[in-house]
Amino acid sequence: MANLRDIRRRIKSVKNTRQITRAMQLVSSSKMKRAQDSAIAGRPYSLILANMLNTVSTAYKISGETIEHPFFQAREVKRRGIIMLSSDKGLCGPLNTNLFRLITEEVKGDASFFSVGKKGAQFIQREGLDLEVAYEISDKAETNEVSPLVEAAIEAYKSGKVDTLEIAYPSFINVLIQKPVIMPLLPILDLETLLEQLKNKIKGESELAIEDSRAIAFEPSPVEILEQLPDLYVNFMIYQMILESRASEYSARMVAMKAATDNASKLVDSLTLDYNKARQAAITQEILEIAAASAA
Amino acid sequence: MLKLEIISPKERVFSAEAKQVVLPTESGEIGVLTGHVPLVTQLKLGVMKVINESSQEVFAIKGGFAQLVSDKISILTDEAVSTNDLEASVIEESINNIEKQLADSESAAERKSLSKLLQFYQLQESLLAHRS
């Protein structure tokens, strides 16, 4: 039977840990709410932006011209460019591990990585992958923190250093489920599928206008609009994914910390039982000794 | 009636019906009534008017794009604010803040985005002066 004092000490330490994990659970749940709101708030924007881009590029194709913009041209893929969004801190369950497993499985050939988050940078170094640049973006994810990443990624694509741009991130499905995905961003080839996906995600929050058979007017001109719009699209998509991965991170952490708190409670219960048993045994022992001594 | 929505990355700023909408574009103002041909246009930083029978609401918008299909206008902008929501103290503080940041800033890209923001607030300031 374990020493009484040892058990008491363990109970105390488990209780302390439980207090910490419970605090972390509460903190993440309030942060999650905010992150979730801002991720969801950006969805109508992304839908309409994608729709607009689709309208412009379709009108362009109908007129028989090819789109000169580099974002629309598929090149032979020699080297993939992957923007990986991971968390800075651990203790968020299998969130990062699942993402890393997906990367190991899916990315076989040459690839350059743009990493956000400490965990991702560590993973890339550990695996000996090609790290282009690593960024750390604070909780608030301000636009001016994100823009260096976007610029570096776009620059690498334009200069031909990488032939695609993809984002690997934990997609926020609901509080309990975060699914790691690799989403292609550039070149922009299949806007229709993308629109479908976005529509499914939003489900009735925002409806798109019905088709209009008349020819679309562009102001100032399709060429000029096509110069600005794709940049804005890439910029916003990356920003939106960062917000979404934040929401995923906090919900994963909240769930993980809830589980840890529950486990700690269970452990305290079973340790308390052990402690009481040990105490009872010690008392019985003492009584036996006294009885034996008085009998002698 | 036209269906109008103004959407920024952070929120749906405004959504309502309107009789006429005036958009600030690179090549001048475009007035849109029902039955207008489908249109995609780039907006510049400027003033957008939403006009109804008896009232009109004015917005300051920080550039962006607008799409008009079947009498439905969707406006994508970084930021938009109605003149009804303007507050002198907030604008003044923002302008001071930005000017300070602009003086400290070293990177060209940052200066560019800051000066655009400054323009946006200056526009709000002039709209506010005009309103009162």
Contacts between the chains, C-beta under 8 A, distances in Angstrom:
chain1	res1	chain2	res2	distance
A	38	B	10	6.9
A	41	B	9	7.7
A	41	B	10	5.8
A	41	B	11	5.3
A	41	B	12	7.8
A	42	B	9	5.1
A	42	B	10	7.3
A	44	B	7	5.4
A	44	B	12	6.2
A	45	B	7	5.0
A	45	B	8	7.0
A	45	B	9	5.2
A	45	B	76	6.2
A	48	B	7	6.2
A	48	B	67	7.0
A	48	B	74	4.8
A	48	B	76	5.9
A	49	B	65	7.9
A	49	B	76	5.9
A	51	B	67	7.3
A	52	B	40	6.2
A	52	B	65	6.1
A	52	B	67	4.9
A	52	B	74	7.7
A	52	B	76	7.2
A	55	B	40	6.1
A	55	B	67	6.7
A	55	B	69	7.6
A	56	B	40	5.8
A	144	B	110	6.7
A	144	B	113	7.2
A	147	B	109	7.0
A	147	B	113	7.9
A	151	B	109	7.3
A	206	B	5	8.0
A	209	B	67	7.9
A	209	B	69	3.9
A	209	B	70	5.0
A	209	B	72	4.0
A	209	B	74	7.4
A	210	B	69	7.4
A	210	B	70	5.3
A	211	B	69	7.5
A	211	B	70	7.6
A	212	B	38	4.6
A	212	B	69	4.9
A	212	B	70	4.7
A	214	B	37	5.2
A	214	B	38	5.8
A	215	B	37	7.1
A	215	B	38	7.4
A	216	B	37	7.4
A	216	B	38	4.2
A	216	B	39	6.8
A	216	B	40	6.2
A	216	B	69	8.0
A	217	B	37	5.3
A	217	B	38	6.8
A	217	B	39	4.8
A	217	B	40	7.6
A	218	B	39	7.5
A	218	B	40	5.4
A	218	B	41	7.0
A	219	B	25	5.4
A	219	B	26	7.5
A	219	B	27	6.5
A	219	B	30	6.7
A	219	B	39	6.5
A	219	B	40	7.5
A	219	B	41	3.8
A	219	B	42	7.0
A	220	B	25	7.4
A	220	B	26	5.3
A	220	B	27	5.5
A	220	B	41	7.8
A	220	B	42	6.7
A	224	B	26	7.9
A	224	B	42	6.9
A	225	B	40	6.2
A	225	B	41	7.6
A	225	B	42	5.6
A	225	B	65	7.5
A	228	B	42	6.2
A	228	B	65	7.8
A	229	B	65	6.7
A	232	B	65	7.5
A	236	B	9	6.4
A	239	B	9	7.0
A	240	B	9	7.6
